Amino acid sequence: MPEPAFDAEGVFGEDYLYFYSDRLGTSAGADAELIWRLLELEPRMEVLDLACGHGRIANALAARGCIVTGLDATPLFLDRAKRDAAAQGLRVSYVEGDMRALPWTERFHRVINWFTAFGYFDDVGNRQVLSQVARALKPGGRFALEMNNRDWVIRQFQPVSVDERYGDLLIDRRRFEPQTGRMVTRRTVIRDGHVRHTPYFVRMFTFTELRDWLLDAGFATVDGWDENGDALGMESRRMIAVARRHGRPGVGPA
């Protein structure tokens, strides 16, 4: 099966911020609260927000007293994150980089990857991300990965969706590939009188498959939760895997 196209610059650009940032911004506090509870965070813990986007969660966790690093591959998002942090008087270290090649070893007490920010590579690359996260965590550290729940998405599958803002349109046309587990999307943006087409895909997971990948990557235990922090179930729209790295926590919070 030929590799589908993925226009990362087109997907994660100004159009993304235009259509999504307000919506995501209103949920930043609730997301940070859920992360705080599921990961048993404490002030002064070192946290990596992997694929941090425009910093909505990284900044919210920094405001609660965590020592936060945000990594993303999109300079536009990082610039927005830095501006917002500065406006709030927050200190967050924002780093441009590739999640498949993290520059840290046993640095963080916690790592988060939120809002389906995982699954954009081939399976070798996706597995590499998980191994890199395990390496970046301190022994006994925890990783929270939040994404669509494939079981729910397949049951409720919609081949087309439309988002509108001030008369501008974002239209996604999707197909699911059972042989690769990918949702392949052709995105059309109609904005300011211009039309742009952008292809991308995301790997979808059942919890059991994602759990096995995490165990293979070096994690000792994996638990599944839904978007409310309750046990993952048949009707859960979102899936949160919380994995603990092998090893005993060292000195300090973990």
Order of alpha helices (4+ residues) and beta strands (2+ residues): alpha-alpha-beta-alpha-beta-alpha-beta-beta-alpha-beta-alpha-beta-beta-beta-beta-alpha-beta-beta
